[in-house]
Amino acid sequence: MPCLFAIIGAFAPRLAFILLWIFTPLVSRVFGNIVLPILGFIFLPFTTLFYVLVASSLGQNNIWGWLLILIGFLLDLRSYSDINSGRQK
């Protein structure tokens, strides 16, 4: 089951985040309110998904967790740059 979730997360991070939010209590534990997960879902899906997974498993004081969150942020930036470069052609 974790491998299936990883495949879904790689290709559809918003779907993986919704499934994580519906079927596990991890998102509710990590975020205190509902505003930040919704904003993350809309604007930074990889970063939000990686933040929930890191904060619920490794803790927030782990350098490897923050590196994974940075990789998620770079993936989000990459997806936005791909969208913008396609419109200019």
The 8 nearest C-alpha neighbors of each residue, nearest first, counted from 0:
[[1, 3, 2, 4, 5, 6, 7, 8],
 [2, 0, 4, 3, 5, 6, 7, 8],
 [3, 1, 5, 4, 0, 6, 7, 8],
 [2, 4, 6, 0, 1, 5, 7, 8],
 [3, 5, 1, 7, 2, 6, 8, 0],
 [6, 4, 8, 2, 3, 7, 9, 1],
 [5, 7, 9, 3, 8, 4, 2, 10],
 [6, 8, 4, 10, 5, 11, 9, 15],
 [9, 7, 12, 5, 15, 11, 6, 10],
 [8, 10, 6, 7, 11, 5, 12, 4],
 [9, 11, 7, 8, 12, 6, 5, 14],
 [10, 12, 8, 14, 7, 13, 9, 15],
 [13, 11, 8, 15, 14, 44, 45, 16],
 [14, 12, 16, 15, 11, 44, 17, 40],
 [13, 15, 17, 11, 16, 12, 18, 7],
 [16, 14, 12, 8, 18, 13, 17, 7],
 [17, 15, 19, 13, 14, 18, 48, 12],
 [16, 18, 20, 14, 19, 15, 21, 13],
 [19, 17, 15, 21, 20, 16, 22, 14],
 [20, 18, 16, 17, 23, 22, 21, 15],
 [19, 21, 17, 18, 26, 23, 22, 16],
 [22, 20, 18, 19, 23, 17, 24, 16],
 [21, 23, 19, 20, 18, 24, 17, 25],
 [24, 22, 19, 25, 20, 21, 26, 18],
 [23, 25, 27, 26, 28, 20, 22, 21],
 [26, 24, 28, 27, 23, 29, 55, 51],
 [27, 25, 29, 28, 20, 24, 30, 51],
 [26, 28, 25, 24, 30, 29, 31, 20],
 [29, 27, 25, 26, 30, 24, 31, 55],
 [28, 30, 26, 27, 25, 51, 54, 31],
 [31, 29, 27, 32, 28, 26, 36, 35],
 [30, 32, 27, 29, 28, 33, 35, 26],
 [31, 33, 30, 34, 35, 27, 36, 29],
 [32, 34, 36, 35, 37, 31, 30, 27],
 [35, 33, 37, 36, 32, 38, 39, 30],
 [34, 36, 38, 37, 33, 39, 32, 30],
 [37, 35, 39, 38, 34, 33, 40, 30],
 [36, 38, 40, 34, 39, 35, 41, 33],
 [39, 37, 35, 41, 40, 36, 42, 34],
 [40, 38, 43, 36, 47, 42, 37, 41],
 [39, 41, 44, 37, 38, 42, 36, 43],
 [40, 42, 38, 39, 37, 43, 44, 13],
 [41, 43, 39, 40, 38, 44, 75, 37],
 [44, 42, 39, 46, 45, 75, 40, 47],
 [43, 45, 40, 47, 46, 39, 13, 12],
 [46, 44, 71, 48, 47, 43, 12, 49],
 [47, 45, 71, 72, 49, 43, 48, 44],
 [46, 48, 50, 44, 39, 49, 45, 43],
 [47, 49, 45, 51, 50, 46, 16, 44],
 [50, 48, 52, 46, 51, 47, 68, 53],
 [51, 49, 47, 53, 48, 52, 68, 54],
 [52, 50, 48, 54, 49, 53, 55, 26],
 [51, 53, 49, 55, 50, 54, 56, 48],
 [54, 52, 50, 57, 56, 64, 55, 51],
 [55, 53, 58, 59, 51, 56, 52, 50],
 [54, 56, 52, 53, 51, 58, 57, 25],
 [55, 57, 53, 54, 58, 52, 51, 59],
 [58, 56, 53, 54, 55, 61, 64, 59],
 [57, 59, 54, 60, 56, 55, 61, 53],
 [58, 60, 54, 61, 57, 64, 53, 65],
 [61, 59, 58, 62, 64, 57, 65, 54],
 [60, 62, 64, 63, 59, 58, 57, 65],
 [63, 61, 65, 64, 66, 60, 59, 67],
 [64, 62, 66, 65, 61, 67, 57, 68],
 [63, 65, 67, 61, 66, 62, 53, 68],
 [64, 66, 68, 62, 67, 63, 69, 61],
 [67, 65, 63, 69, 64, 68, 62, 70],
 [66, 68, 70, 64, 65, 69, 63, 71],
 [69, 67, 65, 71, 70, 66, 49, 46],
 [70, 68, 72, 66, 71, 67, 65, 73],
 [69, 71, 67, 73, 68, 72, 74, 66],
 [72, 70, 46, 45, 68, 74, 69, 73],
 [71, 73, 69, 46, 75, 74, 70, 68],
 [74, 72, 76, 70, 75, 71, 77, 69],
 [75, 73, 77, 71, 72, 76, 70, 78],
 [74, 76, 72, 78, 77, 73, 43, 45],
 [77, 75, 73, 79, 74, 78, 80, 72],
 [78, 76, 74, 80, 75, 79, 73, 81],
 [77, 79, 81, 75, 76, 80, 74, 82],
 [78, 80, 82, 76, 81, 77, 83, 75],
 [81, 79, 77, 83, 82, 78, 84, 76],
 [82, 80, 78, 84, 79, 83, 77, 85],
 [81, 83, 79, 85, 80, 84, 78, 86],
 [84, 82, 80, 86, 85, 81, 79, 87],
 [83, 85, 81, 87, 86, 82, 80, 88],
 [86, 84, 82, 83, 87, 88, 81, 80],
 [87, 85, 83, 84, 88, 82, 81, 80],
 [86, 88, 84, 85, 83, 82, 81, 80],
 [87, 86, 85, 84, 83, 82, 81, 80]]
